[in-house]
């Protein structure tokens, strides 16, 4: 099992030769630093792995095999935000550990991983301590030599990495002290990035594609699709690591891609996008099993916790937990199986191919101001038809299904409006906000429908085991009441989202 730790650090370099001769200043007295203790020097030998076209480096990831030091082994570093990375480690071995290879699969695919550059460092380490002797940060001064084939480069780098739980403001205080001593923040985000730059091996730029001239509808739509493609790929490792909300975010990216294909059918040829859209629907469905169970469990758990003790009969909490463990284990296996499949890699390759050479139609050459409003309002009209049809039905299963279809239409309008915000500004933003309220209300209604089905099943399981089904019946009744409230509120929420002013502002 790979180990993970969050790195919060800042890298510095000497701005002048004179500053380098003076060396690293004493940090004692800087912020909460009460003492600096020498930890000696260690030799490190790291080989960085990547695809031949350096895809990991292009996305800010580093994968290395390092010997020397207390944490020798394999390390994959995943960017979180500037100066913050998650380091996933694995034991030293001759080949890339499968757990780490899986985390980079969305980038590597079938390209293969191999050694790209070697960094040999002599690292002098000091510990920065507070008045109680607790570790605040580790200060490292590295004399680095980079080797790529016959090409070499060398430099000195100073790194300050915070201990767990330490306020990041400490790095700002250290930077102030360092600047006065002639050190500046490194221009390169990592040693690998600097090594590649100084050995003339920077990752090649991604193809710009054929989205048409800047300022056209085609360029706008392709830029948005590229953003969603990148989001999908970036969340793949998080899903594999089972990080909170990761499945949801990856699933949203698949939906936004698919919705955009449909919304902008006057910009992109649907003969090309429809097959990819179907594959995106498959991926969203595979991910959705795990996400839907996560959402359902949270709903049932919170509602069960809100019941007074007098309404709790039998081992309801234990039964709910057992039910969830069984279902969640199966749903997670299904999601991971999808990400490990050849079908998934084929989908990612198809997305790349489409964005590199978009199948543009005549509408792509027009201005966004003409194309985007029409596309958004077309989706809006579709939503209005579904809302009206649902509200005209009597309460029951058919109405529940119609409201669910209206919810999906609301998502599509919201995504369309969101995608248009960079060009259409506040009118698109206001429409997206109004439709999001409709979507949320319909989402609550659909969650209640799903919850009632689950509660019926839990009641049956309890009865079969000789337990009281009373508590599940109480929760079922409460879910019915919540659904009815959503249906009563829908006309008013929809009236605000269907205000003529919202649509007129887009035209």
N, C-alpha and C positions, 0 to 999 in steps of 0.2 A: 504494500500500500504506500503510495507516494505521500511524503510529508509536505505541508505547505506553511509558509510564513509570509507575513506582510512586511515588505521593505519600505521604509520611508527614509530617504537619503538625499544628500546633495553632493555633487561632485565639483571640485574646484581645480584650477590650474594656476600656475604662476604667470602673471602678466608681463613680467620683465625678467631678464637674466639676473639683475640685482636682487629682485624679490626671491628668486630661486636660491641665490647664495645665502640669503638670510634664513631661509627655511620657514617652516610652519611656526607661527607665533604661539606663545603660551596662552591657552584658553582659560586658565584659572581666573575666576572672577567674572567670566562672561555669563550673564544670566545666572542660572542656578549651579553652574559648574564650580565646585569647591576644590577639586583636585584632579590632576591628570596623572595617571599611572602608566608606566612603560610596560608593555606586554611582550616586547621582543620583536624579532623579525622572522618571517616565514617565507619560504619559496613556493610559488604557485605555478602550476603548468596546466593551462586550459586550452582545449581544442574545441572550437565552435563549429557546430553542425548546421547545415542549411541545405536547401535545394540548390541545384546549379545556378538558377537565376535569382537566388537569395530572397525568396519570398518571405521568410520569417523576418529577416532584417528589414525588409520594406514595410512590414507592419509593426515594427518595434519589438518583436519577440527575440529572445536569445536562448539557444539551447547549447549547453556546453558539457564536456566531460573534463572534470578538473581533479588533479592530484595535488596533494600538499594541503596543509591547514587542517583544522578540526572538522570541517564539513566537506571533505573530499567526496566526490561522487558525481552524479549527473544533476544538472540544475536547468530547469526551464523557467524563464522569467517572462511574466505576462504583464503588459502595461495596464495600470488602473487609472492613473492620472499623472500629470507631470511630477516627477520625483517620487512616485509611488508605484511599486510593482509587487506582484505576488510571485514568490519563488517556490516552485514545486520541485522537490528533491527526490532522488532515488539512489539506491546503492550503486557503488562503482561496479561497472561491468564493461565488457568489450564492445557491446552493441547498444544501440538506443533502447532503453527500457520500454516495453510495450505500453505502460501507463502514460509515459510522456509522448510516445509516438501517437497515441490516440488523441491527446490534447492538441496536436498540431495538424491533425488529419485534414481539417477543413481548408488549411493553407497548402499543405504538401501534396495531398491527393496521390497521384501516381508518379510524381516527379522523383521521389526518392530523396533520402538525406545522406549527406557525406561531409567530411571535414572541409572547411572553407578557410579557416585562419587559425593560427596558434598564437596564444598570448602567454609569454613567460614573464612573471612579475616577482619582484622582491618587495614584500610588503612589511612595513614597520607599523605595528599596531599599538595604540594607546587607548586606555579607557577613560572616559570623562565621567566623574562621579559627583554626586551631590553631597551636602554636608553630612548626611547619614551614611555615606559610603555606598549608596545605591547607584547602579549603573544607569547613566543617562544616555550615553551614546558611545559608539566605537569610532575612533579616529584612525584612519589608515592612510599612509603615504606609500604609494606604489610607484616603483621604477619599472616601467612596462616596455617590453620589446615585442612587437607584433611581427609575425612571419607568415607570409603567403607566397609559397613557392620560393623564388629567389629574391623576392622583394621584402624588405624589412623597414620598420619604422620604430622610433622610440620616443617616449615622453614620460613626464612625471605627473602623477595625478593624486589629488588629495580627496578623500571621501569621508563624510561624516554620516553614519547610519544610526538612527535613533533606536534605543531599546524599546521594548514593547510598552505601550501605554504612555510614553513621554509626549508632552505637548509639542507639536511641530513648530511652534513659535521659537523653540530653541535653535532651530536651523537658521532662522532669520537673524538671531543675535550672533550666531557664529559667523554668518556671512558678513555682517557689519564689521566684526573684528578682523576677519580675513581681508576684506577690501582695503582696510587701512594699512594692512601689511603687504599689499600688492598681489593678493590672490583674487581671482574672479571665477564666477560660475562657468563650468565647462560649456562650450558651444555644442558638443556632441552629447546626446542623451545617455550613451553607454560607451564602455571601452570598445565593444565590438563595432559600434557605429564609427568611432574614431579610427579604429584599425582599418576598416574597409575604406574609409575616405583617404587615409594616408598611404594605403597600398593600391590606390586606384581600382577599387573593387566595390564601389557603392552600388546598391541595388538599382537595376535599370528602372526608368520611369514606366508606370503602367501605360498601356496603349490609351490614347485619348479617344479612340473610336471615331465613328463618322456621324456624330449627333447633329451635324450642321453648324452654321455660324452661331457665335454667341448672340444672345438676345432673341433667339427663335424658340418656338414652342418645343421643337425637337430637343434642343440643348437643355431646356428646363426639365423636361420629363426624364431624359436620360440621366441627368445629374441627380434627380430624386431617386430614380431606380438604383443608381450606383450607391447612393447613401444607404439604401435599405439592404442591398446585397452585402455591403461591408458590415452592416449591423448584424445580419444573419450569421455571417462567418465569425464575427468577433464573439458572439454569444455561444458558439459551439463548445469551446472549452469550459465555459461556465456551466453549461447544461451537464457536461460530463462530470464536472466536480460537484454537481448537485447544489449549486449556490442559490440562495433565495431569489425568486422572481426570474431566474434565468430562462426557464422554459417559457414563461409568459412572454418575455421580451423577444425571444427567438421566434415564437409563434406569431407575434404581432408583425415582425418583419416579413414573414412569409405572406401574411394576409395583406399587408400594404403593397407588396410587390404584385400580388395577384389582382388586387383591386385597381391598381394603377394601370395594369394592362387593359382592364375592362373600361375604366373611365376614359382613357385616352386612346380609344380605338380609332380615332380620326388621325392620330399621330403615328401609331405603331401598327404594323400589319398583324392582325389577329391570327392569320394562318401560321405565323411564326410564334406568336406569344401564347396562343391558346394551349398548345401541348405543354409548354413550360408552366403555364398556370395550373394545369391539371396535376403536374408533378408537385407544385407548391401546395396544392390542396392535399395531396397525399401526405406530404411532410407535416403540414399543420395538423392533420388528423392523427398521425402517429404521435406527435408531441402532445396533442390535445388530451389524450387519454390520461397521461400523467398530470397535466395541468388541471384538468377538470376534476380529477380525484382530489388534488391538493385543495382546490377552492371549495369543493363539496365538504371535505372533512373539516375545514376551518369553520364553515357555516354551521354544520351540525354540532361541532364541539362548543362553539360559542353559545348557540341556542340551548344546548343541554346544560351548560354551566350557568345560564341565566335562570333556570327553573328553581323554584323554592324546593327545599327538601321534601315537603309534603307531596310533591308531584313526581318524585323519583321512586320508581319501583323496580326492584331487582338490580342485577349488576349491569346497569345501562352503560356506565362509562367503560367498563372492561369490554363489554360486547362491541362498543363502537370502536375502541382501539384495535381489537382483534380483527374486526371487519376491515378497517383501514389498512392495517399492516399487510393483510393478504392481498388486497386490491392494489395498494401502492407498489408493492414489490413487483407484481406482474406488469403494472403500467410503466414503471421505470425501466424494466428490462426491454419493454417494447420500444420505448423512446431511444434507448442506447442502441438497440438492434438497427433501428432506422439510420442512425448516424454512422453506424459501422458498415452500412450496406453499400454495394456498388451503385445502386440506384441513386443514392444521395450524392455521391461524387459526380455521377453523370449529370445530375441536376445542377450542381455548382458549376460544372464546366459549361453547361448550356447557358446559364446566366452570364458567365463571362463572355462567351461567344456572342451573345445577343448585345451586350453592352459595348463590346469592341467593334461590332458592325451592326448597329441598330437597323431594323427593317422599317425605315421611315416611309411614311405616306406623304401626300401633298400637304396635309395640314401641318406637318412638322416645320415647314418653311415659313409659316405665318407667325405673327407676333404672339407672345403669350397672352397679351391683353385681349386678343380676339378668341383664342382657342380655349383657354382655361375656364373663363366664366361659363361658356356654353357647355363644357364638359361637366362642370360641377352642378349646374342647374339641371342638366339632363338626369344626373343621378338623384338630385333632389326631387324631381318630378316622379321618379320611380319610387322613392321613399313615400311620398305623399299618397300614391296609389295604394301602397301596401298598408299604410296606417289606416286609411279610409276603409279599406276592405276588412281589416281586422276589427275595427270598431263597429262595423255593421253586423258582425256575427254575434250569436248568442254565446253566453259563457259556456265553456266546455273544451274538449280536446281540440276541436277544429280552430277555435279562437286562439288557444295556446299556441298551436302550430303557426297560425297566421301572425301572431305577435312575435314569434321567434324569427320568422322570415322578415318582418319589419325591422327587427333588431339588426339583422345582417345588412339590410339596406341602409340603416342609419350609420353603421360602421363605415360602409363604403362612401357615403356622403362626407362623413367626418374626415376620413383619410384623404378624399379628394380635396376638401377645403384646406386641410393641413398642408398638402403638397403645393397648393396654390399660394400660400401665405407669402413666400418670398417675392412673388410678382404682384399679387393683388392686395397685400397688406391687411389693414384692419377689417375691411368687409369680409374677407375670407376667414380671418381669425374669429370674428364675431359669429359667423355662421357655424364654424366648427365648434365653438363653445356651446351654442344653443343646441346643436344636434347631439353633442356629447351628453347633454342632460337627458335627451330622449333615449339615447342608447343605454345610458346607465339605468334608467327606470325600466326599460325593457329587459335589460340584463338581470336586474333584481327579480323581475317576474319569471324569466326563464330559469334562474337559479332555484326559485321556489318550486317550479315544475319538476326539475331534476331531483331536488331534495325530497319531494313527496314520494317520488318513485323509490328512492333509497330508503326512506322511512318505512314504506310498505314492506320492503324486503327485510329490513331489520326486525320489524314486528313479526313477520313470518318466522324468521330464524329464532327469535326469542320464544315464540309459541312452541316451535318444534323441540326446543331444549327444555320445555317445562317452566319457562320464566314468564313473568308478567309482561304483557305487551302494552300496558297502560301508558307508560312514559312515551313510547313511540307514537301512540295515538294522540297524546297531548301535543307533541311537536308537530304532528301532521296537521292538526287543527290550526295551530299557530301559523304554519306555512300557508295554509289556505287563506287565512285572514290577511297575511302579508301580500299575497297575490291579488286579492280583491282590492286592497288599498292601492296597489300599483295601477290596477285597471281604472280605478276611480280618478287617480291623479293624471293619467295619460292625456286626456283631452286638454287639460289646462297647460301641461308642459308642451304638448304639441302645438297648441295655439301660439305660444311664444316663439317656438322654433319656425312656425310657418308664417310669421308676420311678413307682409309684403315688403316692408322696408329692408329686411335682410336680403331678399332676393334682388331687389332693385339696385341696391348698393353694389352688387357684383357686376351689373351690366355696363 
